[in-house]
């Protein structure tokens, strides 16, 4: 059985009379190979017993410092506790490689192990590893939506950091992530978008640790404790409302704009609202084939819209009520519809791998138009930052205002968890609670 142990190599001594500390790996035939840890010590400071393999520490041991030669040739000072953490991390990386061999039934020898333990981590920058993940972890498994999420996070990181291609995992630290979050906010990214991007980066780190490409001590994300590491912002928490009130929605619906593009964008927003807050990508991809005629349990023939939600891959079915049909008729009579798409968003043939980028640019222009519309409508300041997302959130709030249960709203939105829906409703619920519990004692 393969074995891992940290040892003091007493047969070798440096000019200071110290012995190198090595990581020893043995295969099932007891063939052995050794790896330098960068540390040196004497038996006075290092436990060489059967249960040892660490610098002395703990009760009755005065703390001391040791030197380590880093991978780049520099010398760094560690406390005895920090040095032991480093040794444990090296052992853990070796253990993870052997675990992978066992789980995936990989036939290996010491040369293969050496390559995986030393060479692979040196070759891998954060960017190269993240790009490999897109293909190996997601595209090869048909998870194209997740692959695209990683892809667009990488694009955002490249805008932030022109030297991203040179960054090692150790460069993506807490300070780096805080600066990147600030950059995203300055670009106008919503809290939910920032949270998604940060979780992508976190996932890259987790996979790198899982594959023994990096050591766990490089992990820059907080585990929930007050450990000084980076904490991912919570989605759904924002300083401004992300929905329109019923009054504002009525104002929008009853306004006729003198600009055809603004009139079109008004109807696109209303279509999204009436379709239970369907998101931008899902509505853009709707075709005639998404509409079906069915019989209800009462024997009435109705038209329903069926589609698979891109974000969760859940199946959504919406009955085409008069308000939805009214919007569809408007698009049919007043816009040029490409191919068999039912909305004027996609206007030319787009390769599958380019569709997300194309729709992102279209949404950016749509959001800019909505802000102009909000200003022209003289909406309250809290609703001026109007985006495509507001249609979905406004629909949820409108249902809550009508007294619908969170479970009904969750199902309508296509959420996989009621907890997700509660994030949507948090700010509104606070206001509603104040209205319901305000007691006037002035009379």
Steps between C-alpha positions, in 0.01 A plus 500: 500500500629848411628706793586866564725630776701814580853416618826660609775380262785459754748373239515847345610819674529862389762756606297583812498138615132461415339209317250534213136422573361282222163366400536126440253313278507122468299286258341164582835324431676737742687676221567850627547854372572818692397864457671802653270703724739797511546466876812398697528414869691313768360229725478761777213674324346218294306198622642191330295248695262258328209734573705810411606660175439855628681782673446490875212721617234508767501506877843558650659587161617856448409626154785537251557602139634292211608585147355350183632525147192577289432369149621828346832478687416764762537439875196540723481489879233276660406447863516136607120481484487652150773261386300204627194626311712513185625145553144381560390669176773320303395167649137578421583576136682168472206320664252660260703379200508144634128521579431602142703204372292263715162648417565517125686166492811662353807283463795704626866487588728743682588686180131563433453616859798735478361658185160555663648625827766738366467573130122550464469776765795692350345502155156616608410867523157593628384591149630186327341281766166687483493466121567127530205473738268649236578212266576209735248559779206648312496499120603134475205420728255711302474768770531787252318756712738447794797506261383835367468637854867415557589641158339838567653519846840455335418777251410731790823411682701580185341846488601550863851353474701535179761261643252227591680247278807529726319467833565193711240380748692663782453838328121468523490588867259689727628841394473405132139382543399814691646716223319292236169536686552878509571496124176306433296748703655794314404328173140493623473126566209399725572323834363174360736518201798572724404209725483264199843612373657454842347154536650408164845600628434308821402193296827523302695498827300206634566295186869592506525381861301186419739420213805577719606780266532740793527471876202574721683781679468712182121504535402871527130458587353521848341189649250708693729583788657837571822380339586814302448325166272610218124473555277469195226768500150365548276523191174681538639759741509841337466864598233566235173329421522267203133509412234740382193569708154430358456876449821519297406192296165657411675821404731304270219295342287808425780711354544523122854601403574707191814288440441159339801338680372620838150379419642160402706479821193594707312207350796263553503595868124449532522164323760384750283622788183329374694176435574457871827691478658295221866601476670667205668196347198274533266752338748577222514132400122446488374362170163405355578140595486599869124557477258209537121452502373285785169404661446598861337263748177694434524417128599852394765541229774745599842601373801450723860610474753230590873549534796371697646763731864550401618574854357192673396278206156478662192462279270804500142511370303825478144538376477771233256737667358807315776733621769268361313454171461877472878544520564221248255662258674836541839351412352316201341816360762762589843334481704290264528147641794290384443136405240350735603697810199665664684806638716761323823425689689256277516645150755280324651151502735456798729196560413322828833588662446872423139535609571595862737780401252628244214502752718667763563792265131520411404500869752775573334724240155400629595594856633837384168562325303406813687760704403766247139377517500513882628857494242605240224346713635697798506190717615530864876517544511148646359363170710697250767233467257285301633183335363182341525338845235739637224325300561172684529659841197724437291195414597333829417814699167546322398146597603557860303824507193300390548270797639200312705253706876470468450143374279620212748778413789254513327264257407786266861621489633150438717506811638170622483618860257718695806649673605655167158665473535644849809691382282665236241602755721605792489879454135509402403281794669744738287786367185287506571395857532865604164583339327207668648557846496882522274590795381859538453597867456873437118493528 
